[in-house]
Amino acid sequence: ALLSLLVSRELLDLVTEQADDEIVFPPERWAATFRSHAQLILHELGEYLGYSPPPLLDRLIDDAQKIHQQRPVLQETLATATQPRCES
């Protein structure tokens, strides 16, 4: 979050320098603009720095798997909790 804030402020300074003097950038509007362009900014920065992310398929496999094998996922917990109990 701190890095995002620093990058946002630096970019706002750059944009303010380049824009006409009469243009105003309200903080809420700038924050929304920065958020909507964050992925593009990261992509451009990665290319500039020579960063090459792993292939998409590898990233999807790594990110989508269940990390904690012993911890049930929410759907499993709900399914177990909502099953009718058998009376003995």
C-alpha positions as CSV (number, residue, x, y, z in Angstrom):
1,A,0.0,0.0,0.0
2,L,2.9,2.3,0.9
3,L,4.6,1.7,-2.5
4,S,1.3,2.4,-4.3
5,L,0.9,5.7,-2.4
6,L,4.4,6.7,-3.3
7,V,4.0,5.8,-7.0
8,S,0.7,7.6,-7.1
9,R,2.1,10.8,-5.6
10,E,5.1,10.8,-7.9
11,L,2.9,10.2,-11.0
12,L,0.5,13.0,-9.8
13,D,3.4,15.4,-9.5
14,L,4.5,14.4,-13.1
15,V,1.0,14.8,-14.5
16,T,0.6,18.2,-12.7
17,E,3.9,19.4,-14.2
18,Q,2.8,18.3,-17.7
19,A,-0.8,19.6,-17.6
20,D,-1.9,23.1,-18.2
21,D,-1.8,25.3,-15.1
22,E,-5.6,25.8,-14.9
23,I,-6.3,22.0,-14.7
24,V,-7.2,20.8,-11.2
25,F,-6.8,17.1,-10.1
26,P,-9.1,16.4,-7.1
27,P,-7.6,13.7,-4.8
28,E,-10.6,11.4,-5.1
29,R,-10.6,11.6,-8.9
30,W,-6.8,11.1,-9.1
31,A,-7.1,8.0,-6.8
32,A,-9.8,6.5,-9.0
33,T,-7.8,7.2,-12.2
34,F,-4.6,5.7,-10.7
35,R,-6.5,2.6,-9.6
36,S,-8.1,2.1,-13.0
37,H,-4.6,2.3,-14.6
38,A,-2.6,0.4,-12.0
39,Q,-2.3,-2.8,-14.0
40,L,-1.1,-0.9,-17.1
41,I,1.4,1.0,-14.9
42,L,2.8,-2.2,-13.4
43,H,3.0,-3.7,-16.9
44,E,4.9,-0.8,-18.3
45,L,7.2,-0.6,-15.2
46,G,7.9,-4.3,-15.5
47,E,8.9,-4.0,-19.2
48,Y,11.0,-1.0,-18.4
49,L,12.9,-2.9,-15.7
50,G,13.1,-6.1,-17.8
51,Y,10.9,-8.1,-15.5
52,S,9.4,-11.2,-17.2
53,P,6.5,-12.8,-15.2
54,P,6.1,-16.6,-15.3
55,P,3.8,-18.0,-18.0
56,L,0.1,-17.4,-17.4
57,L,-0.7,-21.1,-17.1
58,D,1.9,-21.7,-14.4
59,R,0.7,-18.6,-12.5
60,L,-3.0,-19.9,-12.7
61,I,-2.0,-23.3,-11.4
62,D,0.1,-21.9,-8.6
63,D,-2.5,-19.3,-7.5
64,A,-5.7,-21.4,-7.8
65,Q,-4.7,-24.5,-5.9
66,K,-5.7,-25.2,-2.3
67,I,-2.7,-24.1,-0.2
68,H,-3.5,-25.6,3.1
69,Q,-4.4,-29.2,2.6
70,Q,-5.8,-29.6,6.2
71,R,-8.0,-26.5,6.1
72,P,-11.4,-27.0,4.5
73,V,-12.6,-24.4,2.1
74,L,-15.7,-22.4,2.9
75,Q,-17.9,-24.5,0.6
76,E,-16.8,-27.7,2.3
77,T,-17.5,-26.3,5.7
78,L,-21.0,-25.0,4.7
79,A,-21.9,-28.3,3.0
80,T,-20.9,-30.2,6.2
81,A,-22.7,-27.8,8.5
82,T,-26.0,-27.8,6.6
83,Q,-26.3,-31.6,6.2
84,P,-29.1,-33.1,8.3
85,R,-27.9,-34.8,11.4
86,C,-28.7,-38.5,11.8
87,E,-30.3,-39.4,15.1
88,S,-29.0,-42.5,16.8
